[in-house]
Amino acid sequence: IRGEVPALEETVSGLRVGLLLAIASIFLLLMANFQSLRLPLAILSTIPGVLCGVVLMLLLTGTTLNIQSFMGAIMAVGISVANSILLVSFAEQARREEGTETAAHTGALGRFRAILMTATAMICGMLPMAIGFGEGGPQAAPLGRAVIGGLIFSTFTTLLVLPAIYALLQRRASVTANSLNPLDPESRYYVQS
């Protein structure tokens, strides 16, 4: 048993590093996509809600923090980020025509059903795994429980907290495009040909 504990600690620390690398790479990709520092920060603000949901669900079910639950946490972070991107991109389009607060409200209401349907479908799909049906069910149950807990909390965070953070971060942002392309009519560097 003594030889197994350091191997398990190395695995868990490797998973922590993997989770942090996943968050960092998501942040860099979002910065490149939105050409902004504020929008990726707003999107990633839902991750603490995911992690709180994962930990709370594992505590409520008496499940240990292991490789499966870490993989479930990474899956829940990915789905949460996808839902947040959906809301923020919709709000960004509305911000060009409306004020920032109104755009945040419009983004949350406009994508409410899509975010709720995505989370509900994933939660319902993970229920049999979380219950532990079938052979090998107890080994895979932490993954399902982590995903369910993370998605429940992230859905509330995405729909209630993200619009407020978006409005706060984008309050003074310019409505012109961040594009450096001189052929883009929305860019401030646009050159008439």
KEKE-3310 file (N, C-alpha, C; in steps of 0.2 Angstrom, whole numbers, plus 5000, padded with zeros to 4 digits):
npx = (5004:5010:5018:5008:5002:5011:5011:4997:4996:5004:4997:4985:4990:4995:4983:4978:4987:4984:4970:4972:4980:4971:4962:4970:4974:4961:4958:4968:4964:4951:4955:4961:4951:4941:4948:4951:4953:4945:4932:4936:4939:4927:4920:4927:4924:4914:4919:4923:4911:4907:4917:4914:4901:4905:4913:4904:4894:4901:4904:4891:4887:4896:4907:4924:4938:4945:4953:4942:4933:4940:4941:4927:4926:4933:4926:4914:4918:4922:4909:4902:4910:4907:4893:4894:4901:4892:4882:4889:4894:4882:4877:4887:4885:4872:4876:4882:4871:4863:4863:4876:4871:4858:4861:4868:4857:4849:4857:4857:4843:4840:4848:4844:4835:4843:4855:4849:4844:4855:4862:4853:4851:4864:4865:4854:4859:4870:4865:4862:4875:4880:4872:4877:4874:4875:4889:4905:4900:4901:4914:4914:4905:4909:4913:4901:4894:4902:4901:4887:4885:4893:4888:4875:4877:4885:4876:4867:4876:4880:4868:4864:4875:4885:4880:4880:4894:4899:4892:4898:4912:4912:4907:4914:4919:4924:4913:4918:4926:4938:4947:4962:4963:4964:4954:4943:4927:4922:4933:4944:4955:4951:4953:4947:4945)
npy = (4994:5006:5009:5013:5025:5037:5036:5038:5051:5058:5056:5063:5076:5078:5079:5090:5100:5097:5102:5115:5119:5116:5127:5138:5137:5138:5151:5158:5154:5160:5173:5175:5173:5182:5194:5202:5206:5207:5200:5185:5184:5187:5176:5165:5167:5159:5147:5145:5143:5131:5122:5123:5117:5104:5100:5101:5092:5080:5079:5078:5066:5058:5054:5051:5062:5059:5051:5050:5059:5071:5071:5072:5085:5092:5090:5096:5109:5112:5112:5122:5133:5133:5136:5149:5156:5156:5164:5176:5180:5182:5193:5202:5205:5211:5222:5232:5238:5242:5247:5242:5236:5232:5224:5214:5208:5205:5195:5185:5182:5179:5168:5159:5147:5139:5137:5131:5119:5113:5110:5102:5091:5085:5083:5074:5063:5059:5054:5040:5035:5042:5036:5023:5011:4995:4984:4989:5001:5007:5012:5022:5031:5042:5051:5054:5060:5071:5079:5081:5089:5100:5105:5109:5119:5128:5132:5140:5150:5154:5160:5169:5176:5178:5188:5199:5201:5202:5214:5223:5222:5226:5239:5251:5248:5249:5251:5249:5237:5226:5222:5222:5222:5230:5229:5226:5233:5236:5239:5250:5253:5253:5255:5264:5258)
npz = (5000:5003:4992:4983:4987:4984:4970:4967:4973:4964:4952:4955:4957:4944:4937:4942:4937:4924:4923:4926:4915:4905:4907:4906:4892:4886:4890:4882:4869:4868:4870:4858:4849:4852:4852:4864:4881:4891:4888:4888:4902:4908:4903:4908:4922:4926:4929:4943:4949:4943:4949:4962:4962:4958:4969:4979:4975:4976:4989:4995:4990:4995:4988:4983:4979:4964:4949:4940:4944:4943:4929:4926:4931:4922:4910:4914:4915:4902:4895:4902:4899:4885:4885:4891:4881:4871:4877:4879:4866:4860:4868:4865:4851:4853:4860:4852:4846:4857:4875:4887:4898:4895:4884:4890:4898:4887:4881:4891:4892:4878:4876:4885:4884:4876:4883:4895:4889:4884:4896:4903:4895:4896:4909:4911:4903:4910:4922:4923:4924:4935:4945:4944:4937:4930:4925:4932:4935:4948:4947:4937:4942:4950:4939:4932:4943:4946:4934:4934:4946:4943:4932:4936:4945:4937:4927:4934:4937:4925:4919:4929:4936:4926:4916:4924:4927:4914:4910:4919:4916:4902:4902:4899:4887:4869:4855:4843:4831:4836:4826:4816:4803:4788:4778:4784:4786:4799:4807:4815:4808:4795:4777:4764:4748)
capx = (5000:5014:5020:5003:5000:5014:5008:4991:4997:5007:4992:4981:4994:4995:4976:4977:4990:4980:4965:4975:4983:4965:4959:4975:4973:4954:4959:4972:4960:4946:4958:4963:4945:4937:4953:4949:4955:4939:4927:4938:4939:4920:4918:4930:4921:4909:4923:4923:4904:4908:4921:4910:4896:4908:4915:4898:4891:4905:4903:4884:4886:4901:4912:4931:4941:4949:4954:4936:4929:4944:4939:4921:4926:4936:4920:4909:4921:4921:4902:4901:4913:4903:4887:4896:4903:4886:4879:4893:4894:4875:4877:4892:4881:4867:4879:4883:4865:4860:4868:4879:4867:4853:4864:4869:4850:4846:4860:4854:4836:4840:4851:4841:4833:4848:4859:4846:4843:4861:4864:4848:4852:4870:4863:4850:4863:4875:4861:4863:4882:4881:4869:4882:4871:4879:4896:4910:4896:4904:4921:4913:4900:4912:4913:4894:4892:4905:4898:4880:4886:4896:4883:4869:4880:4887:4870:4865:4881:4880:4862:4863:4881:4889:4878:4882:4901:4899:4890:4903:4918:4911:4904:4918:4922:4922:4909:4921:4929:4946:4951:4967:4962:4962:4949:4937:4923:4921:4939:4946:4960:4948:4955:4943:4948)
capy = (5000:5012:5011:5016:5032:5042:5036:5042:5058:5061:5056:5069:5083:5079:5081:5097:5103:5097:5106:5122:5120:5117:5133:5143:5136:5140:5158:5160:5153:5165:5180:5176:5173:5189:5199:5206:5203:5207:5194:5179:5185:5186:5169:5161:5168:5154:5141:5144:5140:5124:5119:5123:5112:5097:5098:5100:5085:5074:5079:5076:5059:5054:5052:5054:5066:5054:5053:5050:5065:5076:5071:5075:5092:5095:5090:5101:5116:5113:5113:5128:5138:5133:5140:5156:5159:5157:5170:5182:5182:5185:5199:5206:5207:5216:5228:5236:5242:5244:5248:5236:5232:5230:5219:5208:5206:5202:5189:5180:5180:5176:5161:5155:5141:5135:5135:5126:5113:5109:5107:5097:5085:5082:5080:5068:5058:5057:5051:5032:5034:5044:5031:5017:5005:4990:4982:4994:5007:5011:5015:5027:5035:5049:5056:5057:5065:5078:5082:5084:5094:5106:5108:5112:5126:5132:5134:5146:5155:5157:5164:5174:5179:5180:5194:5205:5202:5205:5222:5227:5222:5229:5245:5256:5245:5253:5247:5247:5231:5226:5219:5225:5221:5236:5228:5225:5239:5238:5240:5257:5254:5252:5260:5264:5256)
capz = (5000:5003:4985:4979:4989:4980:4963:4967:4973:4957:4947:4957:4955:4937:4935:4944:4932:4917:4924:4925:4908:4901:4908:4902:4885:4884:4890:4876:4863:4869:4868:4850:4845:4854:4852:4869:4887:4895:4887:4891:4909:4909:4901:4913:4928:4928:4932:4951:4950:4941:4954:4968:4961:4958:4976:4983:4974:4978:4997:4996:4988:4999:4983:4984:4973:4961:4942:4937:4946:4939:4922:4926:4932:4916:4906:4916:4914:4895:4894:4905:4894:4879:4887:4892:4875:4868:4880:4878:4859:4858:4871:4861:4845:4855:4863:4846:4845:4864:4880:4889:4903:4891:4880:4895:4899:4881:4880:4895:4890:4871:4875:4891:4882:4873:4889:4899:4886:4884:4903:4905:4891:4898:4916:4910:4900:4915:4928:4924:4926:4942:4949:4944:4934:4926:4927:4932:4937:4954:4946:4933:4945:4951:4933:4931:4949:4945:4929:4936:4951:4940:4927:4940:4948:4931:4923:4937:4937:4918:4918:4934:4937:4920:4913:4928:4926:4907:4910:4923:4912:4896:4903:4895:4881:4863:4851:4836:4831:4838:4821:4814:4796:4785:4774:4788:4787:4806:4810:4815:4803:4788:4772:4758:4742)
cpx = (5004:5017:5015:5001:5004:5012:5002:4991:5000:5002:4987:4984:4994:4989:4975:4981:4987:4974:4967:4977:4976:4962:4963:4974:4966:4955:4962:4968:4954:4949:4959:4956:4941:4941:4952:4952:4949:4934:4930:4938:4931:4918:4921:4928:4916:4913:4923:4916:4904:4912:4918:4905:4899:4910:4909:4894:4895:4905:4896:4883:4892:4906:4919:4933:4946:4950:4947:4933:4933:4942:4932:4921:4929:4930:4915:4912:4920:4914:4900:4904:4909:4897:4889:4898:4897:4882:4883:4893:4887:4875:4881:4888:4876:4870:4881:4877:4862:4865:4871:4875:4861:4855:4865:4862:4848:4850:4858:4847:4836:4843:4849:4839:4838:4853:4856:4845:4849:4863:4859:4849:4859:4869:4859:4854:4868:4871:4863:4871:4883:4878:4874:4879:4876:4886:4901:4906:4899:4910:4919:4908:4903:4912:4906:4892:4895:4902:4891:4881:4888:4892:4877:4871:4882:4881:4867:4870:4881:4874:4862:4869:4885:4886:4880:4890:4902:4898:4896:4910:4918:4908:4908:4921:4920:4918:4912:4925:4936:4950:4956:4967:4960:4956:4942:4933:4922:4927:4941:4952:4958:4951:4950:4947:4945)
cpy = (5006:5014:5014:5023:5037:5042:5039:5049:5062:5061:5062:5076:5084:5081:5088:5102:5103:5101:5114:5124:5120:5124:5139:5142:5139:5148:5161:5160:5159:5172:5181:5176:5180:5195:5204:5202:5202:5201:5187:5179:5184:5179:5164:5162:5163:5148:5140:5141:5132:5120:5118:5117:5105:5095:5097:5093:5079:5074:5076:5068:5055:5051:5055:5058:5061:5056:5054:5057:5071:5076:5074:5082:5095:5095:5095:5108:5117:5115:5120:5134:5138:5137:5147:5159:5160:5163:5176:5184:5185:5192:5204:5209:5212:5222:5233:5241:5245:5245:5242:5232:5229:5224:5213:5204:5202:5196:5184:5178:5176:5169:5157:5148:5136:5132:5130:5119:5109:5106:5102:5091:5082:5079:5074:5062:5055:5054:5044:5031:5036:5039:5024:5011:5001:4988:4988:5001:5011:5015:5022:5032:5042:5054:5059:5062:5071:5082:5085:5090:5101:5109:5112:5119:5131:5135:5140:5151:5158:5162:5170:5179:5182:5187:5200:5206:5205:5212:5226:5227:5226:5236:5251:5254:5249:5248:5246:5240:5231:5223:5224:5225:5227:5235:5226:5232:5241:5240:5248:5259:5253:5257:5259:5263:5259)
cpz = (5000:4997:4981:4981:4985:4973:4963:4968:4967:4952:4948:4955:4948:4934:4937:4939:4925:4917:4923:4918:4903:4901:4905:4895:4882:4884:4884:4870:4863:4867:4861:4847:4846:4853:4858:4876:4892:4894:4889:4899:4911:4908:4907:4920:4930:4930:4939:4952:4948:4946:4960:4968:4961:4965:4980:4982:4976:4986:4998:4995:4992:4994:4984:4978:4970:4953:4939:4938:4943:4932:4921:4927:4926:4911:4907:4914:4906:4893:4896:4901:4888:4880:4888:4886:4871:4871:4878:4871:4857:4861:4867:4855:4847:4857:4858:4845:4852:4869:4883:4894:4900:4887:4884:4897:4893:4879:4884:4893:4883:4871:4881:4889:4880:4879:4893:4896:4886:4891:4905:4902:4894:4905:4916:4908:4905:4921:4928:4926:4933:4947:4950:4942:4930:4929:4926:4933:4942:4952:4941:4936:4947:4945:4932:4937:4948:4940:4931:4941:4948:4935:4931:4942:4942:4927:4927:4937:4930:4917:4923:4935:4931:4917:4917:4927:4919:4907:4914:4919:4905:4896:4899:4889:4874:4859:4844:4837:4833:4832:4818:4806:4793:4780:4777:4789:4794:4810:4810:4811:4796:4783:4766:4752:4736)
residu = (ILE:ARG:GLY:GLU:VAL:PRO:ALA:LEU:GLU:GLU:THR:VAL:SER:GLY:LEU:ARG:VAL:GLY:LEU:LEU:LEU:ALA:ILE:ALA:SER:ILE:PHE:LEU:LEU:LEU:MET:ALA:ASN:PHE:GLN:SER:LEU:ARG:LEU:PRO:LEU:ALA:ILE:LEU:SER:THR:ILE:PRO:GLY:VAL:LEU:CYS:GLY:VAL:VAL:LEU:MET:LEU:LEU:LEU:THR:GLY:THR:THR:LEU:ASN:ILE:GLN:SER:PHE:MET:GLY:ALA:ILE:MET:ALA:VAL:GLY:ILE:SER:VAL:ALA:ASN:SER:ILE:LEU:LEU:VAL:SER:PHE:ALA:GLU:GLN:ALA:ARG:ARG:GLU:GLU:GLY:THR:GLU:THR:ALA:ALA:HIS:THR:GLY:ALA:LEU:GLY:ARG:PHE:ARG:ALA:ILE:LEU:MET:THR:ALA:THR:ALA:MET:ILE:CYS:GLY:MET:LEU:PRO:MET:ALA:ILE:GLY:PHE:GLY:GLU:GLY:GLY:PRO:GLN:ALA:ALA:PRO:LEU:GLY:ARG:ALA:VAL:ILE:GLY:GLY:LEU:ILE:PHE:SER:THR:PHE:THR:THR:LEU:LEU:VAL:LEU:PRO:ALA:ILE:TYR:ALA:LEU:LEU:GLN:ARG:ARG:ALA:SER:VAL:THR:ALA:ASN:SER:LEU:ASN:PRO:LEU:ASP:PRO:GLU:SER:ARG:TYR:TYR:VAL:GLN:SER)
# end
